[in-house]
Amino acid sequence: MTTQPEPGDALQRGTSALVIAQAIRNDIQAGRLAHGRQLPGTRALAESWGTSVATINRAMSILAEEGLVINRARSSRIVHNPEVSADKTGSRVILIGGYAGSGKTELGRIIARQAGWAILDKDTTTRPVVEAALERLGQSPHDRESETYLTAIRPAEYEALLATMTENLQCGSSVIVTAPFIMELREKAWCDRLAATVAAYNGRLQVVWVRCDSETMQMYIRRRGAARDDYKIANWAEYVSRLDLAFEPKIPHAIVDNSAGARPLQDQARELLSKFTSL
């Protein structure tokens, strides 16, 4: 958001309140500053913009006259933009996790088709960039096991995915996010941050964990023939021994079973979506 300038873009002397008002107005109308959000105090804004308190006050007066900011006591101001905020039920986020080959992406696509919502799949969204980065670092583009991938690439991959989720929330759009989320969903602190991010934009969150038996996962992974799965296939017994097939996320969640003989995913997806949208 631009309640403060980008690094290296400090305001030049004489920059008017109009410029500051325009930047903050744009953030409000683009959803980066949500309806009801409290803005930083006058002195904090003046410091971040590299300008005077008087200039900030003039900018805030402009926005107040437009009805986009409500002035309160002691330089406290809140964003007022209800007409373009998400509807009263808020945007919806369905975050789907599961092991490789569990069927999480298929579940996400089924729900997306049923609901008409956007889908953000980690591999689809980030794989070309991940592969290019790994090659530049001297690794195989299909590496998903090395320390280089786990420490240098993976965190950025998930950061980009969740930033895209957040941008959809800011725009009032419901979205389905699919990725393994194995490390993330076992950490309560990460789960709490996820819930707080969704709530900050008046959203509602449903976390789903997809369970699947190891034989079905192996069959699916072999069938899709992705190079990134070569290590898993070549070392299947060792790989499966590291999986907790009874895993449950550290956040309220739903379980979908995609094991052999389970109910069709389409039926489970329809039931899940019906319950979630009725809340």
MARBADREN-222787 format. One line per 8 residues: number of its first residue (from 0); their letters; for each residue x, y, z of C-alpha. Coordinates in pm, 1 decimal. Layout:
BEGIN
NUM) a) X Y Z ~ ...
//
This chain:
BEGIN
0) mttqpepg) 0.0 0.0 0.0 ~ 112.9 358.0 -48.5 ~ 29.8 527.3 279.4 ~ 404.3 572.4 250.5 ~ 627.9 610.2 -57.5 ~ 821.5 323.4 -206.5 ~ 1185.9 293.2 -93.7 ~ 1397.2 536.4 -289.9
8) dalqrgts) 1094.1 746.6 -380.6 ~ 1119.1 1005.6 -101.3 ~ 914.6 1313.2 -178.1 ~ 1092.5 1614.9 -312.0 ~ 1057.6 1942.8 -128.5 ~ 738.8 2118.9 -222.7 ~ 546.9 1804.1 -306.4 ~ 186.3 1895.3 -248.9
16) alviaqai) -80.9 1737.5 -35.2 ~ -258.6 1657.0 -361.6 ~ 3.4 1394.0 -448.5 ~ -24.1 1226.3 -108.3 ~ -402.9 1238.5 -117.8 ~ -402.4 1085.8 -465.2 ~ -174.1 797.1 -360.1 ~ -381.3 713.6 -53.3
24) rndiqagr) -705.6 753.7 -250.6 ~ -578.4 504.6 -507.3 ~ -491.6 252.8 -234.1 ~ -836.8 288.4 -80.8 ~ -1017.5 248.2 -410.7 ~ -795.1 -45.4 -512.9 ~ -876.7 -223.9 -187.4 ~ -526.2 -216.8 -40.5
32) lahgrqlp) -660.0 -0.8 240.9 ~ -979.0 -175.0 345.2 ~ -1294.8 -6.8 468.4 ~ -1269.0 47.0 845.4 ~ -890.9 24.1 857.7 ~ -709.2 272.7 1079.7 ~ -446.4 485.4 910.2 ~ -110.9 564.2 1073.6
40) gtralaes) -98.9 879.5 1282.4 ~ -18.0 1219.9 1136.6 ~ 342.5 1228.3 1255.9 ~ 406.1 872.3 1136.2 ~ 268.4 958.7 793.0 ~ 472.5 1278.3 778.5 ~ 788.2 1087.1 863.0 ~ 724.1 809.3 611.2
48) wgtsvati) 644.2 1057.7 334.0 ~ 932.5 1288.9 424.3 ~ 706.5 1589.3 455.2 ~ 548.8 1814.1 717.3 ~ 260.7 1749.1 952.3 ~ 78.7 2041.4 791.7 ~ 101.1 1879.0 447.6 ~ -33.5 1550.4 581.5
56) nramsila) -320.8 1734.0 748.7 ~ -406.5 1903.1 419.2 ~ -400.1 1566.1 239.4 ~ -625.2 1412.8 504.1 ~ -864.0 1707.7 477.2 ~ -895.3 1643.5 103.7 ~ -976.7 1277.2 162.3 ~ -1216.8 1362.6 443.8
64) eeglvinr) -1404.6 1604.1 217.8 ~ -1435.7 1323.0 -36.5 ~ -1573.6 1094.8 234.9 ~ -1286.2 845.5 202.7 ~ -1139.3 914.7 547.1 ~ -1311.1 980.8 879.2 ~ -1117.4 1197.7 1122.5 ~ -1130.0 1098.2 1486.6
72) arssrivh) -967.2 1227.5 1805.1 ~ -589.1 1267.9 1842.2 ~ -502.4 1242.4 1473.4 ~ -674.1 904.1 1444.9 ~ -832.7 838.2 1106.6 ~ -1010.6 541.9 952.6 ~ -1080.6 446.6 592.4 ~ -1441.4 494.1 483.1
80) npevsadk) -1520.4 321.8 155.0 ~ -1820.8 92.5 213.9 ~ -1973.1 111.9 -132.2 ~ -1690.9 -85.8 -295.0 ~ -1594.6 -311.0 -5.3 ~ -1669.0 -680.9 -25.8 ~ -2029.3 -774.4 44.9 ~ -2139.4 -834.4 403.5
88) tgsrvili) -2052.2 -1204.1 388.8 ~ -1699.3 -1121.9 272.7 ~ -1477.9 -1292.6 18.9 ~ -1412.6 -1663.9 63.0 ~ -1080.3 -1843.2 68.5 ~ -1055.2 -2219.2 43.5 ~ -696.9 -2325.8 111.4 ~ -631.8 -2687.4 14.1
96) ggyagsgk) -325.4 -2881.6 127.4 ~ -209.5 -3239.7 88.5 ~ 84.4 -3457.5 -7.3 ~ 202.3 -3497.9 -365.1 ~ -44.1 -3709.2 -559.6 ~ -322.0 -3674.6 -301.3 ~ -557.7 -3500.9 -544.8 ~ -555.6 -3151.7 -392.6
104) telgriia) -529.5 -2972.3 -727.1 ~ -810.6 -3181.4 -872.8 ~ -1027.0 -3097.4 -570.4 ~ -944.5 -2729.5 -613.4 ~ -1036.2 -2735.5 -981.7 ~ -1363.6 -2914.9 -910.6 ~ -1461.2 -2656.2 -648.1 ~ -1355.9 -2372.9 -880.4
112) rqagwail) -1583.3 -2508.2 -1153.6 ~ -1871.7 -2549.6 -910.1 ~ -1833.0 -2206.8 -746.8 ~ -1701.5 -2001.2 -1037.4 ~ -1411.6 -1877.7 -823.6 ~ -1049.1 -1822.4 -921.4 ~ -796.7 -2097.8 -849.7 ~ -434.8 -2036.8 -753.3
120) dkdtttrp) -230.2 -2354.3 -781.8 ~ 128.5 -2329.7 -662.2 ~ 284.1 -2531.0 -943.2 ~ 90.5 -2351.3 -1214.8 ~ 162.4 -2010.8 -1063.7 ~ 529.2 -2044.1 -971.1 ~ 689.3 -2342.8 -1147.6 ~ 845.8 -2162.8 -1447.9
128) vveaaler) 1009.8 -1906.9 -1219.3 ~ 1117.3 -2175.1 -970.7 ~ 1277.9 -2382.8 -1244.0 ~ 1461.1 -2083.2 -1389.5 ~ 1587.1 -1981.8 -1043.4 ~ 1711.4 -2332.9 -965.8 ~ 1904.1 -2347.3 -1292.5 ~ 2064.2 -2010.7 -1219.0
136) lgqsphdr) 2170.5 -2151.0 -880.8 ~ 2330.8 -2453.3 -1046.7 ~ 2058.5 -2700.4 -946.7 ~ 1833.7 -2924.5 -1152.2 ~ 1516.0 -2734.8 -1245.3 ~ 1322.2 -3033.7 -1112.3 ~ 1487.4 -3035.0 -769.4 ~ 1242.5 -3019.5 -479.6
144) esetylta) 1452.6 -3194.0 -215.1 ~ 1782.5 -3005.2 -181.5 ~ 1873.5 -2754.0 85.6 ~ 1897.3 -2491.3 -188.4 ~ 1534.8 -2540.6 -287.1 ~ 1405.8 -2572.9 69.1 ~ 1581.0 -2263.8 204.2 ~ 1628.1 -2031.3 -93.1
152) irpaeyea) 1336.1 -2104.8 -325.6 ~ 1047.1 -2260.6 -137.7 ~ 983.5 -1972.6 107.2 ~ 963.6 -1723.5 -179.8 ~ 737.0 -1957.9 -373.7 ~ 481.7 -1968.6 -91.3 ~ 518.5 -1597.7 -21.7 ~ 426.6 -1520.1 -382.6
160) llatmten) 130.7 -1757.3 -371.3 ~ -13.9 -1601.7 -55.7 ~ 52.4 -1248.5 -180.5 ~ -164.0 -1330.1 -481.7 ~ -431.6 -1469.9 -250.8 ~ -421.2 -1147.8 -49.2 ~ -452.6 -933.0 -359.4 ~ -767.6 -1122.2 -454.9
168) lqcgssvi) -905.5 -1060.8 -105.2 ~ -829.8 -690.7 -135.0 ~ -1035.4 -682.6 -453.9 ~ -1325.4 -868.1 -290.1 ~ -1271.3 -1183.5 -498.4 ~ -1317.6 -1535.3 -362.6 ~ -1031.6 -1773.3 -436.6 ~ -915.8 -2132.8 -400.9
176) vtapfime) -547.5 -2187.3 -317.3 ~ -383.7 -2527.1 -369.5 ~ -36.5 -2635.0 -260.5 ~ 109.4 -2899.3 -28.6 ~ 128.1 -2652.5 265.5 ~ 286.7 -2933.0 468.4 ~ 536.4 -2724.3 664.9 ~ 296.0 -2433.3 693.8
184) lrekawcd) -10.6 -2614.7 825.8 ~ 185.3 -2786.1 1101.5 ~ 287.6 -2448.1 1247.3 ~ 19.3 -2281.0 1457.7 ~ 186.9 -1940.7 1425.6 ~ 167.9 -1960.5 1045.5 ~ -194.3 -2073.9 1064.0 ~ -276.8 -1783.0 1294.3
192) rlaatvaa) -117.5 -1536.1 1050.7 ~ -315.0 -1686.6 764.0 ~ -642.3 -1652.4 953.6 ~ -556.7 -1294.2 1052.8 ~ -474.6 -1199.7 692.7 ~ -806.8 -1331.1 564.2 ~ -1000.9 -1166.9 848.6 ~ -828.4 -831.2 786.7
200) yngrlqvv) -1008.8 -808.2 452.9 ~ -1345.9 -925.3 585.2 ~ -1286.5 -1268.3 434.3 ~ -1385.1 -1615.1 545.1 ~ -1138.9 -1901.9 546.9 ~ -1185.8 -2274.5 499.9 ~ -876.9 -2494.4 523.6 ~ -902.5 -2840.1 366.9
208) wvrcdset) -660.1 -3128.3 403.5 ~ -679.8 -3401.4 138.2 ~ -602.7 -3750.6 262.3 ~ -501.9 -4034.4 34.4 ~ -350.2 -4380.8 75.0 ~ 10.7 -4423.6 -34.8 ~ -71.5 -4670.4 -315.6 ~ -314.6 -4428.4 -478.8
216) mqmyirrr) -67.8 -4138.5 -442.6 ~ 207.6 -4343.8 -606.1 ~ -17.4 -4446.0 -894.4 ~ -121.7 -4086.0 -955.5 ~ 235.1 -3953.4 -938.3 ~ 354.3 -4217.4 -1185.1 ~ 67.2 -4137.8 -1419.3 ~ 130.2 -3763.3 -1431.8
224) gaarddyk) 497.6 -3824.5 -1512.4 ~ 629.2 -3492.0 -1382.1 ~ 1008.2 -3464.9 -1366.6 ~ 984.3 -3297.5 -1025.2 ~ 854.4 -3630.4 -888.2 ~ 1153.5 -3839.4 -1006.8 ~ 1317.2 -3846.0 -663.1 ~ 995.5 -3956.8 -493.8
232) ianwaeyv) 937.9 -4240.0 -740.3 ~ 1298.7 -4359.1 -724.6 ~ 1295.8 -4357.8 -344.8 ~ 930.3 -4433.9 -278.4 ~ 964.7 -4644.6 37.0 ~ 1192.7 -4389.0 199.5 ~ 969.9 -4101.0 86.2 ~ 648.2 -4258.3 218.8
240) srldlafe) 813.5 -4339.0 551.5 ~ 845.0 -3964.4 610.9 ~ 476.4 -3894.9 553.0 ~ 228.3 -3865.3 835.7 ~ -81.2 -4005.6 668.4 ~ -291.4 -3911.8 974.2 ~ -170.5 -3549.2 967.8 ~ -414.3 -3275.7 1067.7
248) pkiphaiv) -349.1 -2900.1 1028.1 ~ -307.7 -2677.4 1334.3 ~ -616.2 -2478.8 1239.0 ~ -987.9 -2562.4 1207.8 ~ -1022.1 -2761.1 887.9 ~ -1218.3 -3012.6 684.4 ~ -1085.8 -3349.8 571.0 ~ -1150.6 -3477.6 219.3
256) dnsagarp) -1068.6 -3842.9 150.5 ~ -933.1 -3925.6 -194.0 ~ -818.6 -4279.9 -114.0 ~ -915.4 -4575.2 -330.2 ~ -1284.6 -4648.9 -279.4 ~ -1367.4 -4308.8 -126.1 ~ -1668.8 -4104.3 -232.3 ~ -1618.5 -3917.5 -560.8
264) lqdqarel) -1433.7 -3589.2 -517.5 ~ -1712.8 -3407.7 -698.2 ~ -1964.5 -3513.1 -432.6 ~ -1731.9 -3421.5 -145.7 ~ -1652.8 -3088.0 -309.7 ~ -2020.5 -3002.8 -352.6 ~ -2091.4 -3086.0 11.9 ~ -1792.8 -2885.8 133.8
272) lskftsl) -1884.1 -2583.8 -76.9 ~ -2247.3 -2596.1 32.9 ~ -2152.9 -2591.5 400.7 ~ -1893.5 -2318.1 356.0 ~ -2109.5 -2080.0 155.5 ~ -2402.6 -2118.9 395.1 ~ -2201.2 -1984.1 690.3
//
